[in-house]
Amino acid sequence: MFNNFKRVLAVAMLSTTLGGIAIPSIVSAQTNPNQGAQTTQKHHDGGWKKLNLNDDQKQQLKTIHTNTKQQVQAVLTEAQRAQLATAKQSGDRKGTWKSLNLTADQKQQIKNIHKSSRDQSLAILTPEQRTQLQQMKANRHQG
């Protein structure tokens, strides 16, 4: 069960990365202006700039990110949404998802949403961009 949760988090992080990085204006509007968020944003922006996304790709990723966020929010209870919003406002993202005490069904739904989001995001990229993204991911895990 813990491994499934780790997979859900990994998929969530990848989807957030794929969707959120491509749209710095949305991310910067939603992130708390603390140092950690700024550093993360700079790191993410650099990766997407290397992919040289065109405007159409950026818009499609923005749409996917928005839809994914809405779908995940719909899976959460009102109390979980409030808890997540509070954690985001305070900048405390570490352990936030774990503290939501998601049911097995919620975890599976979120996993499916993020898998779909990831698949849609990757489909937008050219074969060269996908290869470059895989290389950047491999380099990130090495160092």
N, CA, C and O atoms as CSV, one atom per row, in Angstrom:
chain,resi,resn,atom,element,x,y,z
A,1,MET,N,N,0.822,-1.191,0.000
A,1,MET,CA,C,0.000,0.000,0.000
A,1,MET,C,C,0.865,1.252,0.000
A,1,MET,O,O,0.546,2.223,-0.687
A,2,PHE,N,N,1.966,1.244,0.770
A,2,PHE,CA,C,2.858,2.390,0.809
A,2,PHE,C,C,3.497,2.619,-0.557
A,2,PHE,O,O,3.675,3.762,-0.977
A,3,ASN,N,N,3.843,1.533,-1.251
A,3,ASN,CA,C,4.421,1.662,-2.586
A,3,ASN,C,C,3.426,2.280,-3.558
A,3,ASN,O,O,3.812,3.087,-4.403
A,4,ASN,N,N,2.154,1.918,-3.451
A,4,ASN,CA,C,1.135,2.525,-4.300
A,4,ASN,C,C,1.030,4.017,-4.032
A,4,ASN,O,O,0.895,4.815,-4.959
A,5,PHE,N,N,1.093,4.388,-2.763
A,5,PHE,CA,C,1.021,5.802,-2.420
A,5,PHE,C,C,2.219,6.553,-2.993
A,5,PHE,O,O,2.084,7.671,-3.490
A,6,LYS,N,N,3.399,5.921,-2.916
A,6,LYS,CA,C,4.595,6.550,-3.480
A,6,LYS,C,C,4.444,6.724,-4.988
A,6,LYS,O,O,4.881,7.730,-5.546
A,7,ARG,N,N,3.833,5.756,-5.639
A,7,ARG,CA,C,3.600,5.873,-7.083
A,7,ARG,C,C,2.636,7.018,-7.378
A,7,ARG,O,O,2.846,7.784,-8.319
A,8,VAL,N,N,1.589,7.132,-6.581
A,8,VAL,CA,C,0.631,8.218,-6.778
A,8,VAL,C,C,1.338,9.559,-6.630
A,8,VAL,O,O,1.132,10.471,-7.432
A,9,LEU,N,N,2.166,9.672,-5.608
A,9,LEU,CA,C,2.901,10.920,-5.417
A,9,LEU,C,C,3.854,11.184,-6.570
A,9,LEU,O,O,3.974,12.320,-7.027
A,10,ALA,N,N,4.531,10.149,-7.045
A,10,ALA,CA,C,5.467,10.319,-8.159
A,10,ALA,C,C,4.730,10.784,-9.408
A,10,ALA,O,O,5.196,11.680,-10.112
A,11,VAL,N,N,3.597,10.183,-9.679
A,11,VAL,CA,C,2.808,10.576,-10.839
A,11,VAL,C,C,2.290,12.000,-10.658
A,11,VAL,O,O,2.283,12.793,-11.599
A,12,ALA,N,N,1.860,12.312,-9.442
A,12,ALA,CA,C,1.376,13.661,-9.168
A,12,ALA,C,C,2.475,14.687,-9.392
A,12,ALA,O,O,2.243,15.745,-9.976
A,13,MET,N,N,3.660,14.367,-8.927
A,13,MET,CA,C,4.779,15.294,-9.095
A,13,MET,C,C,5.138,15.434,-10.570
A,13,MET,O,O,5.424,16.540,-11.027
A,14,LEU,N,N,5.127,14.340,-11.322
A,14,LEU,CA,C,5.447,14.408,-12.739
A,14,LEU,C,C,4.412,15.235,-13.474
A,14,LEU,O,O,4.760,16.071,-14.309
A,15,SER,N,N,3.152,15.012,-13.173
A,15,SER,CA,C,2.103,15.775,-13.831
A,15,SER,C,C,2.196,17.250,-13.492
A,15,SER,O,O,2.039,18.110,-14.359
A,16,THR,N,N,2.449,17.529,-12.248
A,16,THR,CA,C,2.632,18.914,-11.838
A,16,THR,C,C,3.817,19.518,-12.568
A,16,THR,O,O,3.762,20.658,-13.028
A,17,THR,N,N,4.881,18.749,-12.671
A,17,THR,CA,C,6.061,19.222,-13.384
A,17,THR,C,C,5.729,19.466,-14.840
A,17,THR,O,O,6.043,20.529,-15.376
A,18,LEU,N,N,5.101,18.502,-15.487
A,18,LEU,CA,C,4.792,18.641,-16.904
A,18,LEU,C,C,3.831,19.792,-17.151
A,18,LEU,O,O,4.029,20.576,-18.079
A,19,GLY,N,N,2.803,19.901,-16.337
A,19,GLY,CA,C,1.817,20.946,-16.544
A,19,GLY,C,C,2.236,22.289,-15.997
A,19,GLY,O,O,2.091,23.311,-16.668
A,20,GLY,N,N,2.750,22.296,-14.796
A,20,GLY,CA,C,3.063,23.543,-14.116
A,20,GLY,C,C,4.289,24.255,-14.627
A,20,GLY,O,O,4.346,25.484,-14.599
A,21,ILE,N,N,5.260,23.520,-15.087
A,21,ILE,CA,C,6.499,24.145,-15.526
A,21,ILE,C,C,6.294,24.927,-16.806
A,21,ILE,O,O,6.915,25.970,-17.007
A,22,ALA,N,N,5.445,24.440,-17.656
A,22,ALA,CA,C,5.245,25.069,-18.953
A,22,ALA,C,C,4.513,26.396,-18.839
A,22,ALA,O,O,4.469,27.163,-19.801
A,23,ILE,N,N,3.951,26.670,-17.701
A,23,ILE,CA,C,3.154,27.876,-17.547
A,23,ILE,C,C,3.601,28.662,-16.320
A,23,ILE,O,O,2.899,28.692,-15.309
A,24,PRO,N,N,4.754,29.289,-16.405
A,24,PRO,CA,C,5.308,29.996,-15.253
A,24,PRO,C,C,4.380,31.055,-14.672
A,24,PRO,O,O,4.387,31.276,-13.461
A,25,SER,N,N,3.581,31.715,-15.509
A,25,SER,CA,C,2.717,32.762,-14.975
A,25,SER,C,C,1.673,32.192,-14.024
A,25,SER,O,O,1.365,32.810,-13.005
A,26,ILE,N,N,1.132,31.035,-14.339
A,26,ILE,CA,C,0.149,30.417,-13.445
A,26,ILE,C,C,0.821,29.926,-12.181
A,26,ILE,O,O,0.320,30.136,-11.076
A,27,VAL,N,N,1.951,29.277,-12.346
A,27,VAL,CA,C,2.641,28.731,-11.180
A,27,VAL,C,C,3.068,29.851,-10.249
A,27,VAL,O,O,2.884,29.752,-9.036
A,28,SER,N,N,3.637,30.917,-10.803
A,28,SER,CA,C,4.100,32.003,-9.940
A,28,SER,C,C,2.925,32.690,-9.260
A,28,SER,O,O,3.069,33.213,-8.154
A,29,ALA,N,N,1.773,32.696,-9.903
A,29,ALA,CA,C,0.597,33.297,-9.284
A,29,ALA,C,C,0.060,32.431,-8.156
A,29,ALA,O,O,-0.593,32.934,-7.242
A,30,GLN,N,N,0.333,31.119,-8.214
A,30,GLN,CA,C,-0.217,30.216,-7.220
A,30,GLN,C,C,0.755,29.877,-6.107
A,30,GLN,O,O,0.335,29.400,-5.053
A,31,THR,N,N,2.037,30.109,-6.313
A,31,THR,CA,C,2.999,29.700,-5.300
A,31,THR,C,C,3.200,30.794,-4.270
A,31,THR,O,O,3.075,31.984,-4.559
A,32,ASN,N,N,3.510,30.365,-3.080
A,32,ASN,CA,C,3.845,31.276,-2.002
A,32,ASN,C,C,5.205,31.885,-2.323
A,32,ASN,O,O,6.118,31.145,-2.690
A,33,PRO,N,N,5.379,33.180,-2.202
A,33,PRO,CA,C,6.651,33.782,-2.593
A,33,PRO,C,C,7.767,33.530,-1.583
A,33,PRO,O,O,8.488,34.453,-1.206
A,34,ASN,N,N,7.905,32.294,-1.150
A,34,ASN,CA,C,9.019,31.984,-0.264
A,34,ASN,C,C,10.196,31.497,-1.089
A,34,ASN,O,O,10.037,31.193,-2.271
A,35,GLN,N,N,11.352,31.419,-0.498
A,35,GLN,CA,C,12.568,31.081,-1.216
A,35,GLN,C,C,12.492,29.706,-1.863
A,35,GLN,O,O,12.938,29.542,-2.999
A,36,GLY,N,N,11.946,28.726,-1.179
A,36,GLY,CA,C,11.866,27.377,-1.730
A,36,GLY,C,C,11.047,27.327,-3.007
A,36,GLY,O,O,11.437,26.675,-3.976
A,37,ALA,N,N,9.921,28.009,-3.012
A,37,ALA,CA,C,9.071,28.013,-4.199
A,37,ALA,C,C,9.763,28.722,-5.352
A,37,ALA,O,O,9.659,28.291,-6.500
A,38,GLN,N,N,10.478,29.819,-5.051
A,38,GLN,CA,C,11.180,30.540,-6.104
A,38,GLN,C,C,12.285,29.690,-6.702
A,38,GLN,O,O,12.464,29.670,-7.920
A,39,THR,N,N,13.024,28.995,-5.864
A,39,THR,CA,C,14.098,28.132,-6.344
A,39,THR,C,C,13.531,27.007,-7.193
A,39,THR,O,O,14.069,26.700,-8.257
A,40,THR,N,N,12.456,26.395,-6.735
A,40,THR,CA,C,11.820,25.319,-7.492
A,40,THR,C,C,11.329,25.843,-8.830
A,40,THR,O,O,11.506,25.184,-9.856
A,41,GLN,N,N,10.718,27.009,-8.834
A,41,GLN,CA,C,10.203,27.576,-10.073
A,41,GLN,C,C,11.327,27.834,-11.066
A,41,GLN,O,O,11.183,27.531,-12.251
A,42,LYS,N,N,12.442,28.388,-10.604
A,42,LYS,CA,C,13.575,28.639,-11.494
A,42,LYS,C,C,14.089,27.337,-12.082
A,42,LYS,O,O,14.400,27.271,-13.271
A,43,HIS,N,N,14.180,26.301,-11.257
A,43,HIS,CA,C,14.650,24.996,-11.721
A,43,HIS,C,C,13.704,24.450,-12.786
A,43,HIS,O,O,14.151,23.956,-13.821
A,44,HIS,N,N,12.419,24.537,-12.539
A,44,HIS,CA,C,11.436,24.001,-13.475
A,44,HIS,C,C,11.416,24.792,-14.770
A,44,HIS,O,O,11.361,24.198,-15.847
A,45,ASP,N,N,11.461,26.113,-14.695
A,45,ASP,CA,C,11.431,26.935,-15.900
A,45,ASP,C,C,12.589,26.587,-16.819
A,45,ASP,O,O,12.415,26.503,-18.035
A,46,GLY,N,N,13.759,26.386,-16.254
A,46,GLY,CA,C,14.937,26.085,-17.057
A,46,GLY,C,C,14.771,24.812,-17.852
A,46,GLY,O,O,15.182,24.760,-19.012
A,47,GLY,N,N,14.179,23.777,-17.265
A,47,GLY,CA,C,13.983,22.513,-17.956
A,47,GLY,C,C,13.080,22.652,-19.169
A,47,GLY,O,O,13.367,22.097,-20.229
A,48,TRP,N,N,11.996,23.388,-19.015
A,48,TRP,CA,C,11.073,23.542,-20.138
A,48,TRP,C,C,11.645,24.448,-21.214
A,48,TRP,O,O,11.369,24.246,-22.396
A,49,LYS,N,N,12.429,25.431,-20.834
A,49,LYS,CA,C,13.056,26.290,-21.840
A,49,LYS,C,C,13.976,25.477,-22.730
A,49,LYS,O,O,14.110,25.759,-23.921
A,50,LYS,N,N,14.607,24.471,-22.152
A,50,LYS,CA,C,15.500,23.616,-22.929
A,50,LYS,C,C,14.739,22.804,-23.967
A,50,LYS,O,O,15.314,22.394,-24.975
A,51,LEU,N,N,13.465,22.569,-23.733
A,51,LEU,CA,C,12.663,21.803,-24.692
A,51,LEU,C,C,12.165,22.666,-25.850
A,51,LEU,O,O,11.671,22.143,-26.849
A,52,ASN,N,N,12.292,23.973,-25.717
A,52,ASN,CA,C,11.858,24.898,-26.769
A,52,ASN,C,C,10.415,24.636,-27.203
A,52,ASN,O,O,10.134,24.425,-28.382
A,53,LEU,N,N,9.522,24.654,-26.236
A,53,LEU,CA,C,8.107,24.452,-26.537
A,53,LEU,C,C,7.580,25.614,-27.363
A,53,LEU,O,O,7.933,26.769,-27.125
A,54,ASN,N,N,6.732,25.299,-28.338
A,54,ASN,CA,C,6.115,26.384,-29.091
A,54,ASN,C,C,4.879,26.872,-28.322
A,54,ASN,O,O,4.465,26.254,-27.342
A,55,ASP,N,N,4.307,27.971,-28.771
A,55,ASP,CA,C,3.177,28.567,-28.054
A,55,ASP,C,C,1.978,27.622,-27.976
A,55,ASP,O,O,1.276,27.586,-26.965
A,56,ASP,N,N,1.746,26.862,-29.038
A,56,ASP,CA,C,0.638,25.912,-29.042
A,56,ASP,C,C,0.849,24.826,-27.988
A,56,ASP,O,O,-0.087,24.458,-27.277
A,57,GLN,N,N,2.067,24.318,-27.889
A,57,GLN,CA,C,2.376,23.300,-26.886
A,57,GLN,C,C,2.183,23.861,-25.478
A,57,GLN,O,O,1.622,23.194,-24.609
A,58,LYS,N,N,2.648,25.082,-25.262
A,58,LYS,CA,C,2.498,25.709,-23.948
A,58,LYS,C,C,1.022,25.845,-23.576
A,58,LYS,O,O,0.635,25.579,-22.438
A,59,GLN,N,N,0.205,26.259,-24.537
A,59,GLN,CA,C,-1.229,26.422,-24.276
A,59,GLN,C,C,-1.887,25.076,-23.987
A,59,GLN,O,O,-2.722,24.969,-23.089
A,60,GLN,N,N,-1.513,24.057,-24.746
A,60,GLN,CA,C,-2.079,22.727,-24.513
A,60,GLN,C,C,-1.686,22.204,-23.129
A,60,GLN,O,O,-2.514,21.624,-22.427
A,61,LEU,N,N,-0.437,22.405,-22.740
A,61,LEU,CA,C,0.013,21.967,-21.415
A,61,LEU,C,C,-0.709,22.735,-20.313
A,61,LEU,O,O,-1.045,22.177,-19.268
A,62,LYS,N,N,-0.940,24.012,-20.559
A,62,LYS,CA,C,-1.675,24.827,-19.585
A,62,LYS,C,C,-3.087,24.267,-19.397
A,62,LYS,O,O,-3.574,24.167,-18.270
A,63,THR,N,N,-3.736,23.905,-20.492
A,63,THR,CA,C,-5.083,23.342,-20.433
A,63,THR,C,C,-5.083,22.007,-19.687
A,63,THR,O,O,-5.946,21.761,-18.845
A,64,ILE,N,N,-4.115,21.153,-19.999
A,64,ILE,CA,C,-4.008,19.852,-19.320
A,64,ILE,C,C,-3.805,20.060,-17.828
A,64,ILE,O,O,-4.446,19.399,-17.011
A,65,HIS,N,N,-2.909,20.982,-17.472
A,65,HIS,CA,C,-2.626,21.256,-16.062
A,65,HIS,C,C,-3.892,21.736,-15.342
A,65,HIS,O,O,-4.200,21.273,-14.244
A,66,THR,N,N,-4.611,22.652,-15.958
A,66,THR,CA,C,-5.838,23.182,-15.359
A,66,THR,C,C,-6.878,22.078,-15.175
A,66,THR,O,O,-7.495,21.965,-14.116
A,67,ASN,N,N,-7.065,21.269,-16.211
A,67,ASN,CA,C,-8.034,20.168,-16.126
A,67,ASN,C,C,-7.640,19.156,-15.061
A,67,ASN,O,O,-8.489,18.674,-14.312
A,68,THR,N,N,-6.358,18.836,-14.994
A,68,THR,CA,C,-5.872,17.874,-14.000
A,68,THR,C,C,-6.139,18.386,-12.597
A,68,THR,O,O,-6.624,17.652,-11.736
A,69,LYS,N,N,-5.820,19.645,-12.378
A,69,LYS,CA,C,-6.035,20.241,-11.058
A,69,LYS,C,C,-7.517,20.183,-10.678
A,69,LYS,O,O,-7.855,19.845,-9.544
A,70,GLN,N,N,-8.392,20.511,-11.620
A,70,GLN,CA,C,-9.832,20.478,-11.347
A,70,GLN,C,C,-10.314,19.059,-11.054
A,70,GLN,O,O,-11.125,18.843,-10.154
A,71,GLN,N,N,-9.809,18.096,-11.822
A,71,GLN,CA,C,-10.226,16.709,-11.618
A,71,GLN,C,C,-9.772,16.188,-10.258
A,71,GLN,O,O,-10.524,15.501,-9.568
A,72,VAL,N,N,-8.543,16.517,-9.877
A,72,VAL,CA,C,-8.035,16.075,-8.574
A,72,VAL,C,C,-8.831,16.738,-7.458
A,72,VAL,O,O,-9.193,16.084,-6.480
A,73,GLN,N,N,-9.105,18.024,-7.596
A,73,GLN,CA,C,-9.893,18.730,-6.585
A,73,GLN,C,C,-11.269,18.085,-6.420
A,73,GLN,O,O,-11.793,18.020,-5.308
A,74,ALA,N,N,-11.852,17.611,-7.518
A,74,ALA,CA,C,-13.177,16.990,-7.467
A,74,ALA,C,C,-13.158,15.663,-6.707
A,74,ALA,O,O,-14.178,15.250,-6.155
A,75,VAL,N,N,-12.012,15.002,-6.679
A,75,VAL,CA,C,-11.884,13.730,-5.961
A,75,VAL,C,C,-11.819,13.961,-4.453
A,75,VAL,O,O,-12.251,13.111,-3.674
A,76,LEU,N,N,-11.285,15.100,-4.047
A,76,LEU,CA,C,-11.089,15.391,-2.631
A,76,LEU,C,C,-12.387,15.824,-1.961
A,76,LEU,O,O,-13.279,16.380,-2.602
A,77,THR,N,N,-12.475,15.561,-0.676
A,77,THR,CA,C,-13.605,16.061,0.100
A,77,THR,C,C,-13.394,17.551,0.348
A,77,THR,O,O,-12.303,18.079,0.130
A,78,GLU,N,N,-14.431,18.212,0.798
A,78,GLU,CA,C,-14.318,19.642,1.098
A,78,GLU,C,C,-13.243,19.888,2.161
A,78,GLU,O,O,-12.469,20.839,2.056
A,79,ALA,N,N,-13.201,19.036,3.174
A,79,ALA,CA,C,-12.204,19.179,4.242
A,79,ALA,C,C,-10.791,18.973,3.696
A,79,ALA,O,O,-9.867,19.690,4.080
A,80,GLN,N,N,-10.623,18.007,2.813
A,80,GLN,CA,C,-9.303,17.759,2.228
A,80,GLN,C,C,-8.867,18.930,1.348
A,80,GLN,O,O,-7.696,19.311,1.357
A,81,ARG,N,N,-9.802,19.500,0.593
A,81,ARG,CA,C,-9.475,20.668,-0.245
A,81,ARG,C,C,-9.042,21.841,0.627
A,81,ARG,O,O,-8.087,22.546,0.299
A,82,ALA,N,N,-9.740,22.046,1.730
A,82,ALA,CA,C,-9.390,23.137,2.646
A,82,ALA,C,C,-8.011,22.904,3.252
A,82,ALA,O,O,-7.207,23.831,3.356
A,83,GLN,N,N,-7.744,21.677,3.645
A,83,GLN,CA,C,-6.445,21.336,4.231
A,83,GLN,C,C,-5.326,21.545,3.210
A,83,GLN,O,O,-4.260,22.056,3.551
A,84,LEU,N,N,-5.565,21.156,1.976
A,84,LEU,CA,C,-4.575,21.323,0.913
A,84,LEU,C,C,-4.326,22.802,0.634
A,84,LEU,O,O,-3.181,23.220,0.461
A,85,ALA,N,N,-5.392,23.589,0.589
A,85,ALA,CA,C,-5.259,25.027,0.345
A,85,ALA,C,C,-4.469,25.702,1.460
A,85,ALA,O,O,-3.623,26.556,1.195
A,86,THR,N,N,-4.740,25.323,2.695
A,86,THR,CA,C,-4.014,25.885,3.838
A,86,THR,C,C,-2.534,25.542,3.757
A,86,THR,O,O,-1.680,26.396,3.997
A,87,ALA,N,N,-2.235,24.309,3.422
A,87,ALA,CA,C,-0.834,23.881,3.316
A,87,ALA,C,C,-0.117,24.630,2.198
A,87,ALA,O,O,1.045,25.006,2.351
A,88,LYS,N,N,-0.796,24.848,1.083
A,88,LYS,CA,C,-0.180,25.575,-0.035
A,88,LYS,C,C,0.086,27.028,0.350
A,88,LYS,O,O,1.137,27.579,0.023
A,89,GLN,N,N,-0.867,27.645,1.046
A,89,GLN,CA,C,-0.706,29.039,1.454
A,89,GLN,C,C,0.450,29.209,2.421
A,89,GLN,O,O,1.157,30.216,2.380
A,90,SER,N,N,0.645,28.235,3.284
A,90,SER,CA,C,1.726,28.329,4.266
A,90,SER,C,C,3.066,27.893,3.681
A,90,SER,O,O,4.106,28.040,4.322
A,91,GLY,N,N,3.038,27.354,2.455
A,91,GLY,CA,C,4.274,26.899,1.829
A,91,GLY,C,C,4.711,25.528,2.307
A,91,GLY,O,O,5.797,25.067,1.954
A,92,ASP,N,N,3.883,24.868,3.106
A,92,ASP,CA,C,4.215,23.549,3.652
A,92,ASP,C,C,3.681,22.463,2.731
A,92,ASP,O,O,2.578,21.952,2.929
A,93,ARG,N,N,4.476,22.114,1.718
A,93,ARG,CA,C,4.028,21.109,0.761
A,93,ARG,C,C,4.548,19.722,1.106
A,93,ARG,O,O,4.003,18.723,0.637
A,94,LYS,N,N,5.579,19.649,1.907
A,94,LYS,CA,C,6.157,18.347,2.238
A,94,LYS,C,C,5.201,17.597,3.157
A,94,LYS,O,O,4.852,18.078,4.234
A,95,GLY,N,N,4.798,16.452,2.732
A,95,GLY,CA,C,3.912,15.627,3.537
A,95,GLY,C,C,2.449,16.017,3.462
A,95,GLY,O,O,1.612,15.402,4.123
A,96,THR,N,N,2.126,17.026,2.669
A,96,THR,CA,C,0.751,17.503,2.598
A,96,THR,C,C,-0.194,16.418,2.107
A,96,THR,O,O,-1.232,16.177,2.724
A,97,TRP,N,N,0.148,15.764,1.011
A,97,TRP,CA,C,-0.733,14.742,0.457
A,97,TRP,C,C,-0.916,13.589,1.431
A,97,TRP,O,O,-2.013,13.044,1.560
A,98,LYS,N,N,0.155,13.220,2.113
A,98,LYS,CA,C,0.056,12.120,3.070
A,98,LYS,C,C,-0.892,12.485,4.213
A,98,LYS,O,O,-1.638,11.639,4.705
A,99,SER,N,N,-0.856,13.732,4.621
A,99,SER,CA,C,-1.688,14.168,5.743
A,99,SER,C,C,-3.173,14.243,5.384
A,99,SER,O,O,-4.015,14.378,6.271
A,100,LEU,N,N,-3.500,14.159,4.102
A,100,LEU,CA,C,-4.905,14.222,3.694
A,100,LEU,C,C,-5.659,12.930,3.994
A,100,LEU,O,O,-6.888,12.898,3.926
A,101,ASN,N,N,-4.931,11.866,4.324
A,101,ASN,CA,C,-5.553,10.572,4.624
A,101,ASN,C,C,-6.519,10.142,3.518
A,101,ASN,O,O,-7.691,9.861,3.768
A,102,LEU,N,N,-6.003,10.099,2.305
A,102,LEU,CA,C,-6.811,9.698,1.161
A,102,LEU,C,C,-7.254,8.243,1.298
A,102,LEU,O,O,-6.514,7.397,1.799
A,103,THR,N,N,-8.463,7.974,0.849
A,103,THR,CA,C,-8.934,6.590,0.820
A,103,THR,C,C,-8.245,5.870,-0.337
A,103,THR,O,O,-7.653,6.504,-1.211
A,104,ALA,N,N,-8.327,4.560,-0.334
A,104,ALA,CA,C,-7.738,3.776,-1.428
A,104,ALA,C,C,-8.376,4.167,-2.758
A,104,ALA,O,O,-7.693,4.248,-3.779
A,105,ASP,N,N,-9.674,4.407,-2.743
A,105,ASP,CA,C,-10.377,4.807,-3.960
A,105,ASP,C,C,-9.890,6.173,-4.453
A,105,ASP,O,O,-9.677,6.363,-5.651
A,106,GLN,N,N,-9.716,7.116,-3.536
A,106,GLN,CA,C,-9.219,8.436,-3.919
A,106,GLN,C,C,-7.818,8.334,-4.512
A,106,GLN,O,O,-7.520,8.957,-5.531
A,107,LYS,N,N,-6.966,7.549,-3.871
A,107,LYS,CA,C,-5.602,7.371,-4.374
A,107,LYS,C,C,-5.617,6.817,-5.789
A,107,LYS,O,O,-4.865,7.275,-6.649
A,108,GLN,N,N,-6.469,5.836,-6.030
A,108,GLN,CA,C,-6.547,5.228,-7.361
A,108,GLN,C,C,-7.078,6.230,-8.383
A,108,GLN,O,O,-6.564,6.317,-9.499
A,109,GLN,N,N,-8.099,6.980,-8.003
A,109,GLN,CA,C,-8.650,7.987,-8.917
A,109,GLN,C,C,-7.600,9.035,-9.271
A,109,GLN,O,O,-7.454,9.402,-10.437
A,110,ILE,N,N,-6.873,9.514,-8.272
A,110,ILE,CA,C,-5.842,10.525,-8.507
A,110,ILE,C,C,-4.718,9.948,-9.354
A,110,ILE,O,O,-4.189,10.620,-10.240
A,111,LYS,N,N,-4.360,8.717,-9.081
A,111,LYS,CA,C,-3.330,8.048,-9.886
A,111,LYS,C,C,-3.763,7.999,-11.351
A,111,LYS,O,O,-2.970,8.292,-12.246
A,112,ASN,N,N,-5.018,7.629,-11.595
A,112,ASN,CA,C,-5.535,7.553,-12.962
A,112,ASN,C,C,-5.569,8.925,-13.632
A,112,ASN,O,O,-5.235,9.057,-14.810
A,113,ILE,N,N,-5.971,9.935,-12.881
A,113,ILE,CA,C,-6.011,11.302,-13.411
A,113,ILE,C,C,-4.612,11.740,-13.825
A,113,ILE,O,O,-4.424,12.285,-14.913
A,114,HIS,N,N,-3.638,11.504,-12.962
A,114,HIS,CA,C,-2.277,11.943,-13.254
A,114,HIS,C,C,-1.636,11.134,-14.375
A,114,HIS,O,O,-0.836,11.663,-15.146
A,115,LYS,N,N,-1.982,9.865,-14.467
A,115,LYS,CA,C,-1.460,9.061,-15.577
A,115,LYS,C,C,-1.995,9.608,-16.897
A,115,LYS,O,O,-1.254,9.749,-17.870
A,116,SER,N,N,-3.273,9.908,-16.916
A,116,SER,CA,C,-3.886,10.475,-18.114
A,116,SER,C,C,-3.241,11.816,-18.463
A,116,SER,O,O,-2.954,12.093,-19.627
A,117,SER,N,N,-3.021,12.636,-17.452
A,117,SER,CA,C,-2.390,13.938,-17.653
A,117,SER,C,C,-0.980,13.785,-18.215
A,117,SER,O,O,-0.587,14.489,-19.146
A,118,ARG,N,N,-0.233,12.860,-17.637
A,118,ARG,CA,C,1.136,12.620,-18.108
A,118,ARG,C,C,1.121,12.144,-19.558
A,118,ARG,O,O,1.901,12.624,-20.381
A,119,ASP,N,N,0.240,11.207,-19.866
A,119,ASP,CA,C,0.148,10.685,-21.232
A,119,ASP,C,C,-0.224,11.793,-22.215
A,119,ASP,O,O,0.351,11.885,-23.299
A,120,GLN,N,N,-1.184,12.629,-21.835
A,120,GLN,CA,C,-1.586,13.743,-22.698
A,120,GLN,C,C,-0.437,14.727,-22.888
A,120,GLN,O,O,-0.209,15.215,-23.995
A,121,SER,N,N,0.282,15.016,-21.813
A,121,SER,CA,C,1.402,15.958,-21.881
A,121,SER,C,C,2.514,15.430,-22.771
A,121,SER,O,O,3.067,16.164,-23.590
A,122,LEU,N,N,2.836,14.166,-22.607
A,122,LEU,CA,C,3.892,13.577,-23.432
A,122,LEU,C,C,3.485,13.527,-24.897
A,122,LEU,O,O,4.334,13.666,-25.777
A,123,ALA,N,N,2.204,13.330,-25.171
A,123,ALA,CA,C,1.718,13.267,-26.550
A,123,ALA,C,C,1.874,14.600,-27.273
A,123,ALA,O,O,1.957,14.638,-28.500
A,124,ILE,N,N,1.912,15.680,-26.523
A,124,ILE,CA,C,2.062,17.011,-27.109
A,124,ILE,C,C,3.489,17.242,-27.605
A,124,ILE,O,O,3.716,17.994,-28.553
A,125,LEU,N,N,4.437,16.590,-26.954
A,125,LEU,CA,C,5.844,16.791,-27.291
A,125,LEU,C,C,6.213,16.073,-28.580
A,125,LEU,O,O,5.635,15.042,-28.925
A,126,THR,N,N,7.185,16.638,-29.282
A,126,THR,CA,C,7.731,15.964,-30.455
A,126,THR,C,C,8.589,14.797,-29.977
A,126,THR,O,O,8.970,14.762,-28.807
A,127,PRO,N,N,8.900,13.848,-30.845
A,127,PRO,CA,C,9.788,12.752,-30.437
A,127,PRO,C,C,11.126,13.267,-29.890
A,127,PRO,O,O,11.667,12.708,-28.936
A,128,GLU,N,N,11.648,14.324,-30.494
A,128,GLU,CA,C,12.917,14.890,-30.029
A,128,GLU,C,C,12.774,15.479,-28.628
A,128,GLU,O,O,13.661,15.319,-27.790
A,129,GLN,N,N,11.661,16.157,-28.378
A,129,GLN,CA,C,11.427,16.740,-27.061
A,129,GLN,C,C,11.241,15.652,-26.005
A,129,GLN,O,O,11.714,15.793,-24.877
A,130,ARG,N,N,10.554,14.568,-26.366
A,130,ARG,CA,C,10.380,13.461,-25.422
A,130,ARG,C,C,11.730,12.839,-25.072
A,130,ARG,O,O,12.000,12.535,-23.911
A,131,THR,N,N,12.566,12.657,-26.076
A,131,THR,CA,C,13.904,12.105,-25.835
A,131,THR,C,C,14.694,13.031,-24.927
A,131,THR,O,O,15.351,12.582,-23.988
A,132,GLN,N,N,14.628,14.321,-25.209
A,132,GLN,CA,C,15.346,15.300,-24.394
A,132,GLN,C,C,14.811,15.311,-22.959
A,132,GLN,O,O,15.590,15.429,-22.013
A,133,LEU,N,N,13.511,15.190,-22.791
A,133,LEU,CA,C,12.914,15.151,-21.457
A,133,LEU,C,C,13.386,13.919,-20.697
A,133,LEU,O,O,13.693,14.004,-19.508
A,134,GLN,N,N,13.446,12.779,-21.371
A,134,GLN,CA,C,13.942,11.550,-20.743
A,134,GLN,C,C,15.396,11.714,-20.319
A,134,GLN,O,O,15.787,11.248,-19.249
A,135,GLN,N,N,16.196,12.371,-21.148
A,135,GLN,CA,C,17.603,12.592,-20.809
A,135,GLN,C,C,17.727,13.518,-19.605
A,135,GLN,O,O,18.543,13.272,-18.717
A,136,MET,N,N,16.932,14.570,-19.569
A,136,MET,CA,C,16.974,15.495,-18.432
A,136,MET,C,C,16.545,14.777,-17.155
A,136,MET,O,O,17.120,15.002,-16.090
A,137,LYS,N,N,15.538,13.916,-17.262
A,137,LYS,CA,C,15.072,13.154,-16.103
A,137,LYS,C,C,16.165,12.214,-15.615
A,137,LYS,O,O,16.398,12.104,-14.411
A,138,ALA,N,N,16.834,11.537,-16.537
A,138,ALA,CA,C,17.918,10.619,-16.166
A,138,ALA,C,C,19.063,11.380,-15.505
A,138,ALA,O,O,19.635,10.911,-14.521
A,139,ASN,N,N,19.397,12.543,-16.037
A,139,ASN,CA,C,20.468,13.363,-15.458
A,139,ASN,C,C,20.097,13.852,-14.067
A,139,ASN,O,O,20.948,13.918,-13.180
A,140,ARG,N,N,18.841,14.191,-13.876
A,140,ARG,CA,C,18.378,14.675,-12.574
A,140,ARG,C,C,18.488,13.575,-11.527
A,140,ARG,O,O,18.833,13.846,-10.377
A,141,HIS,N,N,18.197,12.336,-11.913
A,141,HIS,CA,C,18.258,11.219,-10.966
A,141,HIS,C,C,19.694,10.804,-10.666
A,141,HIS,O,O,19.951,10.191,-9.630
A,142,GLN,N,N,20.631,11.127,-11.551
A,142,GLN,CA,C,22.030,10.770,-11.322
A,142,GLN,C,C,22.699,11.743,-10.374
A,142,GLN,O,O,23.587,11.360,-9.612
A,143,GLY,N,N,22.288,12.979,-10.413
A,143,GLY,CA,C,22.993,13.980,-9.624
A,143,GLY,C,C,22.190,14.674,-8.686
A,143,GLY,O,O,22.688,15.541,-7.968
